[in-house]
Amino acid sequence: MDPLAIPEIVIGRLPLYLRTLDLLASQGQTVASSQELGSRLGITSTQIRKDLSYFGEFGKQGTGYDIQYLREQLRSILQVDRCWDVALVGAGDLGHALVNYADFERRGFSIAAVFDKDRQKIGRRIERFEVLDAVTLPEVIKERRVQIAIIAVPAGEAQEVADMLVNAGIKAILSYAPITVTLPEHVRVHTIDPIRGLQSMTYYLNPDQS
């Protein structure tokens, strides 16, 4: 099936299903119903069954889903049954935290190289990585055939970095810069903005409540 034929919102929910199945498996559970998954995620069981039906039939009516089998299928669909190399641009505090985030490796992603343009950071080490000069980025990306990158730079530098990554052959970008970068349609971009998340919640709070 053409990957673009599946609604993007459906693909966005698949990692949630996989994460929940991983949790259930870690608790020793072997079977889960769509109702149970839905109650944990705040998604209707009908929606879960519809999402999964795009890719085949994975459960039996009255029995539910075999957790291990469905985990394997979702990992294959999301192509995280292998490990993807990731380039990280930005060796500041956030970059340090991302290098040390162990869940990347457990979920199918491995930081392959760290870049920065700050002369004071180039050549220093973050764990097992030597921070590379950003000017070497195109060469390293092409040599190691990296397709995914993480941007951990200030907003004012994000577009320039994103353009450099795309020109080097990057096909998917996870950006922590609080700005929308403009890129070609064939490049997948996902932005994580904690401030936006916090501000969207404070609307509902009572500032006078103790």
N, C-alpha and C positions, 0 to 999 in steps of 0.2 A: 504493500500500500504506500502511496505517496505520503511522506511525512507531513507535507503541507496540507493534506486533505483532512487531517485531524484538527479540530478547533484548538487554538492555543491555550484556552482556558482549561481544556481537558488535560493537556500535557502538563500544565501547571499543577494539577491536582495529583498526578501520579506519584510525585515524590512524597506527598503527604500520606498516601496509602502505603507506600513502601516503608516510610518511617514508622508508621503505626504497626505494620506487620512485624517489623524488626523488634519493636518493643514487646509485642505479644509473644514473639518467639523467645525473647530473652527471659520471659516469665514462665516459659515452659508450655505455653499454649500451642496446640497443633491445628486447631480449626477455628475459623471465625466467620460469622455471618455478616452480610452487608448491613444488617441492622446494628450490630455491635460496632462495626467500623464507623458507621454513620453517627452513632451516638458519641463516639470519642472525638469525632472531627467536626461535628455540627453540620453534617451534610446528609441529605436524605439518602436512604438506602436505594431508592429508585435512581437517584443521580449516580451513585457509585456503580450500580449494575449497568447503567447506560454508558458511563465512561469506559468501563472495562470491556463492554461489548464491541467497541471499536476494534479491539485487538483479538477477540476470540471468546470462547466460552470457558471460564475458569472455575466455575462452581456448579454444584448440583442442588436443585431445589430441595429444601428440607434438610440439607446437609451442611451447606455453607462452603467456604473456601479452605482448601488445604493450604495452610499458611506458608509452609516451606516452598511448595510448588508455585504459589502466586508470587512470593518474593523473588524466586528465580526468574519467573516470566517478566515481572516488572523491571528487574535489573537488566534483563536482556533488551526489553523495549526501550528503556532509557539509556542503554549502552553503557551502563556502569558495572557490567560484569567484566570489565577490564579497568586498567588504571590509566587515567588521562594526565599527561604532563601539563602543568600550568605555569605561565610566566607571571611574576608579580612585579608590578611597577610601583615603587614607593617604599623606601626603607625607613620610614619614620616609626612612630609609636604603633600605628595601625599595622604597618607592614610587619613589625616584630610580632605583634599578636597573631597575625594570620599565619606566619611561619610556624608558630608554636601551637596552632589549632590542630589537635590530633585527629579530629573527626574528618578532615579532608581525606587523609589516607584511608581511613576506614570506609569512606563512602565512595571511593573510586577516583580520587584526585590527588596528585602529588606535585608540590611546588618543585619546579625544575630549575628555575633561575630567578634571581632578584636583581632589579635594576633601579638606579636612581641617577639623577644628574648633579646632585649636590657633591662637590669635590670633597667635602669633609666626611661623606658617608661612603663614597666609592673606595673599594679595597678593604673596608671593614667587614667583620664577619657577623652574621646573624645565624646562630646555631651552626649548621654545617655549610652554610652558604657564604661565599664572598660576594659582596655587593658589586655588581658590574656597572660599568659606565653605560648610561642609556644610549649613547651613540652606537654601542655594539649590539643593541637590541635586534635590528633587522637580521644581522648575520647569525646571531645565536638562535633566533626563532626559526629561521630557515634551515639551519644546520640540524637542529633537534626536532624539526617538524612539529612544533607546538601549534595547537589550534585554539587554545583557550588562554585568556589572560585575565588578571585581576588588576584593576586600577585602584590604588590607594594613595592618591595625590590630592592636593588642594583643588577646589573647584576651578580656579583660574587656569590650571594646567591640564585639566582633564581632556578637553577637546583635542589639544595638540598631541597628547599621549595616545588617545584613541586613534587618531589619524595615523600616527606612526605604527601602531599595532596592526591596523588594517592593511597598511601598505606592506608590512612584513609578512602578511598571510594569515593573521589571526581571524578566526571565524566566529568566535563567541567571547563576549566580554562581560565580566561581573564588575560593576563600578560602585565603589563606595564614595565617590565624589558627589556632593549634593548639587548636581546639575544634570540636565538632560543633554547628552551628547548626540550629535547628528551624524549618522553613519549610513553607508549603503544598505539597501534592503536585505542583502544576503547575509549580513552580519547580525547575529543575535546579541541583544544587549539587555542586561537586567541590572537595575539600579537599587542599591540598598541605602536608604536614607533614614537613620534612626531619629533625627530631629523631626522630620516630617511625621514619623509615627507617633512621637511624643506629643507634638502639637495637635494632631488629629484627636488625641485622647483628652487633652486638657480642656477642649471645648465642652466636654460633658461633666467636668468636675466643678465642685463648689469651693472656690478659694477661701471662703470664710469658715469652712468646716474644720474643726480641730481634730 
